Amino acid sequence: MLVIHDFGDDDLLVAPVTSQAARIAADVAVSDWQGARLKLPSVVRVEKLATVAKSCVARKLGALPTGDLARVGETLTTVFKQIPG
């Protein structure tokens, strides 16, 4: 999972990271998956956000390159603009 935001309380906003191929436009392929210390080519599923308790996170395994983080942010912006209201 990729931590999207830490609001400073007991929870984290996260997006799943999977080795499955991208399925929709909101899936962001990790360009430098080896540099991010992932075992396989991976995709961030931006449309599958979740909240998890910090106590469920055992440790940090890696970090996305700056360019991939920027693309995740841009995709989040696009996804949220599509929500009516």
ZIFENKA-V470409 format. One record per run of one state. SS is the DSSP state (@ for helix, = for strand, . for the rest). FROM is the first residue (numbers start at 1). TO is the last residue. If there is no record, write none. Layout:
ss={SS | SS}
from={FROM | FROM}
to={TO | TO}
This chain:
ss={. | = | . | = | . | = | . | = | @ | . | @ | .}
from={1 | 2 | 7 | 11 | 19 | 27 | 30 | 43 | 54 | 57 | 66 | 82}
to={1 | 6 | 10 | 18 | 26 | 29 | 42 | 53 | 56 | 65 | 81 | 85}
